[in-house]
Amino acid sequence: ELTNRGVAVHIINMGMFTAETMENPMTKLLFNVLGAFAEFERSMILERTQEGIRDAREKGVKFGRKSKTHKIEGALLHAI
């Protein structure tokens, strides 16, 4: 889809992928394999992150902002 729109991808140590170079079957295969590995790595990162969060929760780690506690005393307490 990107090459049909005229988008060129430049991988520094591998050169430029354009609509013209994507017509080459070997280049197309390489680009698809690289995309598959990138998708796999992203899935692995997500899985490890979720596992880490789950382990932390089991250990009692609290996530998010700490709740604010206000001391109501003196004139404010009297006014309320």
N, C-alpha and C positions, 0 to 999 in steps of 0.2 A: 504494500500500500504506500509506504513512504517513497520507494523508488518511483512509483507511478506519479507521485506528486512532485518529483524532481528533487527530492531530498538526497543529499550526498552524506555518507557517513565516513569520517576519516579516523581510522585507528592508527595511531602514531607509528607503531612498529609494523603495521601490516598494509598500509596504503589506503587508497580511497575506494569506497564502494559507491558506485553511481548506477543509474539506470542502465547505462551502456555496459559496465563491467558485470552487472548482475545477469546479463544474458549468457555469460560464460557459466556452464554447469558446475565447474569446480569452484568458482567464486561463490555461486549460489549455495552450494553444499557447505562450504566453509562458514559463510554468514549464518546459515541455519544452525549449524553445529554450535557456533559461538553463542547464538541466541538461546539454544537449549541449555547450554552450560550456565549461562547467566540466570535463566529462569530457575534452574535447579539450585544454584547457590542462593538465590533469593529465598526459595522455599526452605532451605536448610537454616538460613539465618532466622527466619520467622519461627521455625520449630524450636531452635535453641533458645530464642528469646522467650517464647511462651513457657518452655520448660524451666528456665531460670526464674521467671515470675512465679510460677507455681511452687517451685522449691522455696523461694523466699517467703511466700504466703504461709507455707507449712511451718516455717521457722518463726512466724509471727511478725514479719516485717509489714509495716503499714505503708500503703501507697497513697499518694495525693498530698494535698496541702494539709498542714496541721491545723486543727480547729483553733479558732481564736477564743480565748477565755477572757472575759471581762469581769473585773471585780467591781461590784456595785456596792459602794459604801458612802458614808458621809452624807453630804447634801443631796447627791443623786438618789441614794436609798430613801432618804426622807421625802423627796419629791415624788418618788414612785409610790 
